[in-house]
Amino acid sequence: MERKRCAALLLSLALTAGTLAACAEKSEPRQGAEGQPDSTPLEVTIATPQVGEAPKKDSEVELAIEKYTNAKVDIQWIPAAAFEDKKNIMIASDEMPKAFKLTYNATTLNAIQSGLFWEIGPYLNEYKNLSDANPMYYDNIKVEGKLYGLPLYRDIGRAGIVYRKDWFDALGLKPPVTLDDWYNIAKTIAEKDPDQNGQNDTYGLFMDRSYNDTALSSSFLTRLSVSQGAPNKWGIENGKVVAEFMTKPYQDSMKLLRRLYAEKLINQDFSVVQTADADNKWNSGKAGIRINTVASAAATSYDNVSKSVPNAAVDIAPYMGPSGNRVPAEPGNNGFFVFPKSSVKDEMELKRLLGFFDQLLEPEMSTLLTRGFEGKHFEKTPDGKAKFKDLTLFNLEVKPYRDSLPSFEVTGTGLPLQLNELQAKGWKVVADNLQNAVPNVALTLTSKTYMEKGAELDTLIRDAQTKYIMGKIDDAGWEAELERWKKAGGDQVMEEFTAEYGKQKK
């Protein structure tokens, strides 16, 4: 979701396959790199992980894309389990497609730093739809301050508090703002028997072992602490990069969880519970707040719990804190497309390829990728929105393209999806969050020490946090573990991140 789009869901005409073809005919000839007409179909070869069942070559969707963009598209769908190995072979042999979907990891970083791919940042402003996207989408995949890829856009500010409104209303509770609010909610729901079954079996929040996952900005402890003023994984204090768990708001949030654990107001087995088990606790009507979800899925959370508790009422609220709405920014992509110099021969071809991806964000293509064909996959409602007619068929025929090509599912320029009240409220929280999303300052920074010792350091600090919350170590013990983390390489990581951060700011 980008600033220029999330103020309103733009209305565009629903398009049948015939209309798509007609629009494509009107839009020819395409413009070349220097603004000259170029009617020669653009060859677009793409390699991407397979999503579901791989579509057949020359599928109806693919033909519509080709017609509209004046391109010849050849997508190589690689089974997800084999993709990393296949990717490494293709990079090593320098035999790559014109658009290659990668994820941000060490192999990708090395390939980019080796000069294998075109830098696209200087061209972005030439393309209306690509340049309209929130800059954070691009900042999150830059390498040494330069942009080499087009992201598969995903929501950046997804955090939201999904809660049992019927319980909150009955107990006189409101969505939390302060840490004291979180404590009071957990205590009240645990002790006041909101489901009125006479048993001590309800939780304000039911945690699982991913609560402090160091790799995820969506982990609960990061969401909670960021709302209270902490950085998102890594932040800046006194000009230096510091880890979130070295800051007071984060440590205060840990102290809250320690208190809740000591008073048996959260599940005592949180350190071993799987996410699916936590989801089941919500689904069975035993949790007051669902912490392992995203705001846009509020309606799904309602559907899940209503199967067990038909009279349940569910609502969604933003994460709030002393400074208002504040959430951790998530990476904002499901990988990104790079353009190899070995297969994209010159600047003119690169610009045409960028033009192809820019066109995929136009209303006609956005409707196709996110809704499918009118009459087949969706129907148009009286108020001019899309309502899925056959979601199973959409998932089979269209979803692989939607998930593998750049698109904005709800906030794009395509035909708006008909949303119920809770869905609309959830998406509004996501849109509003974008203005208050706190970036992870080290997301695109490199640290040799972290690459070598990151897994070991992450495990050390995660274990220390769990021990502290469970009361196995006290404040002094936590400080000792923090010092151990620093000496084991944490100090060096922060120094290297700080140096890289300084370079990018120059």
N, C-alpha and C positions, 0 to 999 in steps of 0.2 A: 504494500500500500504506500502510495507516495503522496506528498503534501498536496500536489495539484489535483489528485484524483479523489482523496478520501473525504473531501467536503461533501460530495454527492455521488451517488451511483448514476452514471450517465446513461441516458436512454438512447438506444439505437434500434434500428429496424431489425426485426427477426428476419433471418434469411433462409430461404430454402436452397437446396442445391442448385436449382435453376437460377435463382437470384444471384448466388455466389458467382456462378459462371458468367452471368451478364455483367456483374460488376468488374470481373476480371477483364472481360473484353473491353469495357470502357476505359480501364486504367492503362491499357497498353498504348504506345510503347513505354517501357520503363526508362528511367533516366540512368545514364552511365555515371561514372565517377566524376566526370567534369561537367555534369549537367547536360550532356548530349544524349539524345534518344538512343536507346539500345534495345532493339526488339529481339535480339538473340536470347533464347532461354538461358537462364543462369544455371549452371550445374552446381548443385548443392549436395555434397556427400557428408553424411553425419554418422558418427559412431556414438552410441549411448547405451546405458544399461537397459535391459528389457524390463518393461512394466507389465505384469500380467502376461497374457498370451500375445506373442508378437503379431502385429497386424500383417495381413498379406500385402505383398507388393501391389501398387496401384489400387489401393483401397479407395473407397468413395471419399474418405476424408483427405487422403493424400492427393488424389486427383484435384479436389477442390482447392487445396493449398497451392498446387502447381499452377492451376488456371489463374488464380487470383494474383499470384506473385510473379507469373511468367518465369517459372523455374522448373528444372527437372530435378526432383528430389530423390535421393537414394539413401535410405536410412538403414544402417547396420545395427540390428538389435542384438546386443550381446548379453547372454544370461548373466544376471547380477553376480552370481557366485564366481563366475569366471572373469568378470570385468577387469579387476585389478591386474591379474596376470596378463590378460590380453592387452591391456593398456600399456603395461611395461614393455611388452614385446614390440608393440607398434612404435613406441617412443624410441626404443633402442635401435630399431631397424630404420627409423625415420620414414616409415611408410604409414602415414596418417591421413585421415579424411580432411576435408576442408574445414569442418566444424567438429571439434572433438570435445565431448563432455568430460570434464575432470572434476575432482573434488580437491579441496585445499589440504594437501598432506605433503610429506617430505619428498616423495617422488615427483609430484607436480611442481613443488617449489624448485627443486633442482633443475627440472626441465625448463622452467621459465627462466631461471637465472642463467641457464646455458645458452639462451638466445634462440630457442627453437620456435617461439611464437611471436606473432605480431603484437606490438603495443597498440591498443585501440583507443586509449584515453584521448589523444589529440583529435580524433574524428567524431567523438560522441555527440558534440553539440550540433553536428550537421543532420542529426536524425531526431525528429520531433518527439516521437514516442519513447525512444530509448533515453533521451536527455530529460524527459519529463519525470522519470523515476527518481525517487528520493536518493540523494547522493550517498546515503549510508549503504545502500545496496552495493554500490561500487567500491566505497571505501573499505568494506568488509572483505574484499577479495584482492585488494591491491598488493603488489609485491615491491618492496622498497619504494613505496609511494607512487608506483606506476600501475596502470590498469591494462591487463592482458586478456580479460574475459568478460563475457556477457552472462550474468547470472540467470539461473532458473529461479525467478523471484518467489520468495516465500515471506510470509508475514514476519515483521521484525518485532512488533510489540504484542506478543500473543498472551501475555500473562493476564489472568483474571481470576476473581474469587467467585467460584460457583458454590452456592449454598442453599440449604433447605429453608426456604422462606417461611414455610408453615411453622417450623421449629423456632426460628428467630422471632416471628411475630408472637407466638404463644409465650415465649420466655422473655419478651421485652428486649431483645438483642438487636443490634444494628451491625452492619459490616464493619470490620475492624479498621482502625487508623493507627493507634498507638500499640506498643507491645503490651501494655496493660489491657487493652481491648482484646487482644488475642488470648491473653491469659483468662480473662473473664468469660469469653465465649467457650473456651475449652473446659473450664471448670463448671460452668452452668449446664452445658449439654451433657457432660459426663455424670453430673450428680442429680439433675432434675428429671430424669426419665422422660425425655420428650416424646418417645414412641409409646409411652404409657403401657408398657408390658410388665411393669413391676420388677424388671431385671436391670442390673448394672452393666449394660452392654452397648452403650452409645458413646461415641467419641466426637469431640468438636472437630478434630482433625486426626486422620489415621495415616501415619507415616510409613514409608517403605525405605529400603536400603539405598535408594537413589537420591535421598533427600539432600545429600551434599556432594553429588557427582561433580567433580572438578572440570569435566569436559562440557557440561551443559549449563547454559545460562538459564535454562528452564527449571533447574533444580530448585526445590522449595526453599532451602536455606538462603540461596542467592536471591530469589524473588523477595523473600521476607526482608532480608537485610538491606537490599537496594531500596525498598520502599521506606526504610528508616534512615537512609542517607549513605549507605555503604557503596563502594564501587561495584561494577559488574565484573567479577573475577579478578581483574587487575585495574588499578586506578592510579592517579597521580596525587602524591602528597609531598609538599615542599620541593617540587620539581623532579621528584624521583618516582619511578614505577614501583608500586607496592601491591602485595597480594591482598585480596579482600579480607582474609581472616586476620590481618594485622590491624584492621581498623576497629574503632570503638563500636559503630553501629552493628557490625557483624558479630563482634564478641558479645554485645548486649543481646542480640538475637539468639546466640548460642546459650546464653544464661537463661533466657526464657524457656528454651526447650529443656534445659537441665532442670528447671523448676517444675515444668509440666511432667517430666519423667519421674522426678522424686515424689510428686504428689499423685502419681498414677493417673494422670489426666490425659496422657497419650499412651498408645499401645506399647507395652514393655518389650515387645519383640521386633521393634522397628528396624533394627540393624540387620535382620535376616529376611524380612518380608519382601516378597517380589512385588513389582508394580501391579501385576495382574491381580494379586491377592488384595491389594489396597483398593483397586477398582471394584472388586467384588464386594468389599465392605460398603462402599458407597451404593452400589447397585442393590444390595440387600436392605438398604435403608438404615444403616447403623452409623453413618458419618454425617456430621453437620456441614462440613466444608470439604469440597473435593479439590485437593491441592495438586493432583497429577493430571491436569487437563489444561486446555487453552480456552480463552474467552469465546472464541467463535464456535466452540463445541458445547456451549451451555445447553442448547436444545437437545443435543444428543445425551447429555448427562440427565436431563429430565426424562427422556424416553427410557433410559436404562433403569432409573430408580422407580419409575411409575409402573413397571412390570411387576415389581414386588410390593410397592406401596401405591396403589391406584390414586389415592387422594393426596399424594405428595405435591407440594408447591416448590418450585425451584426458581432462583433468581441469579443474576450475575452482577457483580460490582467490580470496579477497578481496584487495583492495589493502591492504597493511599498511605501516606505517612505524614510526619510533621511538616514537610514541604509540599504536600499535595500529592498528585498522581506522579509516581516515579517507578519505572519498571526496567529490568535489564533488557537491553537490545539483544535479540537473537541474531544469528549470522545472516538471516535474510535470503538464503539461497539453498537450493538442493543441488549444489554443484554449479558449474559454469562452463560455457563454451569458449574454447581457445581456437585460434586460427593458425595452424602450422605454416611456417614459411616454405617448407618443402612442397606443400600442396597448393597453397595460395600464392601464386607466383609474383604478383605485383600489387601496388596500391590500388589500382583500378578494380581488380578482382576483390580485394578486401572490402572496398567501399560498397560494391554491389552485394556482397554477402551481408554486410551490416544493414544495408537497405532491405534485404530479405527478412532479417529478424525484426527490423523496425516495422515492416508491414504486418507481421504476425500480431502486433499489438493494436492494429487498427480495428475499428468496430466490427467489421465483417469477419475478420479472422478471429478476433477475440470471442465473438459469439459462437463461431464454429468450434473453437478449441475448448470452450468452457460449457457449452450447452448442446452442441451437436447440430443436427438438422431439424428444422421445424417440421412437425407432422410425424417425424420418425422418433426422435429422441426427446423432444420437448414440445409443449403446446404454448401458445401465446395467450396470456390471461387478458380479460377485458381492460385492465389498467395498463396493458403494454409491457408485462413482464413475462419471464419464462417460468414454466412449471414443467418439471420432468415428466415425460409420458412413459418412458421405459428406461429406468435407471440401469437395469441389468444390461440392456443393449448398449447404453451409453458407455458403461464401464468396459464393455468388451470392445467396442469399435472406436470410441473417441478418447477415453481416459489415457491410453498409452501415449497419445500425442499431447494431450493436455499436460501430463506429468513430465514429458520429455522435451517440450519446447517452451520458450518464455511466454508466460501468460499471467494475468491477475484474475483469480477465480471469481471474486465477488466485486472487487473495486476497480475492475478494468473498464474499458470503453464499450464492451459488448452489452448485449441485452441483459438487464438486471434480473437476478433470480428472485422469484417470489419467496419472501421470507416471512415466517410467523413472528410474533412479537418478541419472543425470547431470542430467536436467531438474529433479528435486526438489532436487538440490544447488545448481544454478544459482539457482533461485527462493529458496532459503534464503539465499544470499549477498545477493540483492536485498533480502530482508526484513531481514536483519541490518544491511545498509548504512544503512537508513533511520534507525537510531538514531545513526549516526555521520556523517551527511551534512552537509557544510559549506555553508551557504547563500551565495549571491552577494549581498552586502549592498547592491549597487547595482542589483539586478535590477529593482526597481520605483521607483528614484529617477530624477529627470529632470535633465538638464543641457542647457541651451541650446547650450553650446559643443559638446557631444558630438553633439547632433542635427545641428548644422551641419557639424562637422569630423570626426565619428567615423570615417567610412570612410577619410579621409586619414590620421588618426592611427593607426588599426589597421594600415593597409598599411605605414606607416613602421616601426612596431615589429616587425611580423612579418618584414619584410625584414631588419631589423637582427638579429633572432634567428637567421635562417637564415645570414646572413653570418658571425655569430659561431660557430655550430656548424660551418660549413664551413671555418673558419680564415681567412676573408677579412679579418676584423678581430680585434684582440686585446682584452684586458680594457679597455685605455684607449679603444679604438675603440668598444667597447660602451657605456662610460660617456658618450662623446661623443654617441652616438646617443640615449641616454636623455635627455641634456640637450636635444638637438634636439627630441625628442618633447615634453618639458615646455614648451619655449618656443613650439612650434607650436600649443599649446593644451592639452597634458596637465595642466599646473599648474592652469589655469582649470577644466578638467573635474573634477579632484579637489577643488578648492575648492567648486564648485557641488554636487557629490555630497555633500560633507561638510556643507554648509549644509542640504541636503534631509534628510540623515540625522538631523541635529540636530532638525529640525522634527518628524520622525516619532517621535522618541524622547521628545518632550515629552508 
